[in-house]
Structures are given as C-alpha cells and as structure tokens.
Amino acid sequence: MAKHWLWAGASLGLILQVSGTAGATEALAVAIEPVEQLAIPFAPPLDQDLRYDLVVTKSSSNKGRSSVRLEQKLRFVRTEGGYRLTITMLRVDVAGKDAIALAKMTGATPDFLRASFGPYDLNLDTNGAVLAMGDWLSLKAALTSSTADMSKLLEPDPAKQVVARELANGVAAQFSGLSAEDAPYLLVKGWPSVLGYAGVEGEAGKSYPINGELPPGLMPMPLPVQGTFTLSREGNGILHYAEKTEPDRKAFAAGMQSVLAGMSASWPTEQQQKLRSAAAAFERTTMTDVTEMRLDARTGMVVSARIAREISGSPGEKASDTIEIRRIDLQ
C-alpha cells in the first residue's frame, strides 16, 4: 500500500486557511487519508486442472439472440519463457439443442470440426499475455483439411452448396493466412481478452486512459483504440478491473471492408456486388468494448469476467457479442 503524503503536506496550509480552526482537525484527517496503490499479479496454479464455464451470447436486431455454453478445463505449466496454457473443451451446450460431450467424438468426425474444439496450447509470457498458438502448423492443417465436408455441414442440400462451398473456401483461406501469433484471437473464445494484465497498476478507483491497439484476428491489421480503465479492491481478496474502449471509426470501417473483400474474392460477381454494398454500411458503424474482471488478488486468475462488444449501425440496428467466464471449481 502506498501513501501519497506529498499531496497532503502541500495542501495543508490552504486547508487551514479556508476551513478555520474549528474544522481543521476533520479536514486534516481527510487530507492525509492514504490512497491504496493496487497492482495485478500473475502466479497461476501450476500442473493442476482449473474448471471454467464460458457462456457466449450473440444478439442482433435482425437475428434475435443465441447462446452457447462451453465447459472447459485449463492447465498451466511453467516454461523457460513463461507458461504454456492448455485449454480443453469438456462439453458444449447450445440453447435449444442437445449438449455435445466432446470426449465422445469419434474418428468419423471431420478433422476440421474436431480441431475447432481444441484442445489448444497457448504460449504465454511471464505476465500471462498470449504470445502464440502452440503447434499451429498441425492445427491449421486440420482446420483447412476438408472444405467439402465443411460446406456439407453449412448446407446439407447439394443443390444449394455452391455458395456454401465458396464460404467454406473463404473460411479455410482465412485460417491458412493466420500466423501462430494471431491465431489465438480468432480461435480461442474469451481467454486472450482476460490474460496479460499482470503489472497493470494504479490508485484504487482512479480512472486512467487507454491508448493501444485491438489485437489482430478477424481484422487484417491492428486497430487503434482509446478508452479508460479502473482498478479497485473488493472484499475476500478480489481485485476488480473494468475498462471501456472504442476503435478509430475510419480504421474499423476500412478493416472490416478488407476482411469481407478477402473472403468473397472468389465469389460470383453478383454476390460480390451485394457484399460491397453491405460493406459500405461500416462507414456508419460504431463499436464499443467493455471488459469487467474479478481477479484473485494472490494469483491474478479470473474468478469471473464479462467481455461485451456492442456494434451499432443504421438507426435501430444493433448487435452484441458477450462472453461471460466463471470459475466453477472454487470451494
């Protein structure tokens, strides 16, 4: 805990002048009240399984609301340069459908589908920031192994599979062009957004500016963002971190248009023209990211978190993508 005595001492003379003798004692007590300096650590439990729930919810004014629950286990191992984090999916629950017990997937399951569920190995630095996807070449080969199977999954009707095949080719091309460093931000839900905060510090409750970049993934380039964050303490050894950021609007529009153009490069001309018209709407689009985390003050690990992205376009058109994370094996 740090105490900011310099500010209190410099202000003491002015406080006495404006308060008078009667209120001097009370004013002095307020002036010298210590300010708590907080910092986020990172010391995850090693060589043990940690169980988490992730609920991914998508909502839009056009398509309604859908949600998927992912039950996962995480395991941290110490490495020479930091840590290796292995994320294993245990179960997937899609609202309105039967749960998928991933351990029961058979050899008949297409490679790209099995690879979509991991397990994923992430290489982390000493602060827990994601550096790269482990064994990315093998994983990428599996994800791009069969666009024919992928198109059948997207559209079972053979008469309608032309567009589905082109979409599958676009998805495969997107994976093929990803580097090991960028892959986690596209493939791994939630965790790249809540790792790597070790060393963030500040006075409890004070708002600080953020000037940085949105990590690449879906975007073909880093996206400049601005915003604010606060760090505070809850009871029971919990730190609370909250941030709100918004990207540069012109850069966001250009990035999204570039992504759509790349995915549709092999589409029929008519489909490309429709997509270009839709892409123009991004000139009027705003995007806001809000992240709130409750962290173990000893380890820096997430106890619970909420990551929300809201996109607004034309009047009345809104979409949101929210990920909620909750540790489920705490006693």
Secondary structure, DSSP 4 states (H G I P E B T S, - for coil): ----HHHHHHHHHHHHHHHTTTTHHHHHHHHTPPPPEEE----PPBSSEEEEEEEEEEEETTTEEEEEEEEEEEEEEE-SSSEEEEEEEEEEEETTS--EEGGG--TTS-HHHHHHT--EEEEE-TT--EEEETTHHHHHHHHTS-HHHHHHHH---GGGHHHHHHHHHHHHHHHHT--TTTHHHHHS-SHHHHS--TT-EEETT-EEEEEEEEPPSSSSS-EEEEEEEEEEEETTTEEEEEEEEEE-HHHHHHHHHHHHHHHTTTS-HHHHHHHHHHHGGGGG-EEEEEEEEEEETTT--EEEEEEEEEEE-STT-EEEEEEEEEE----
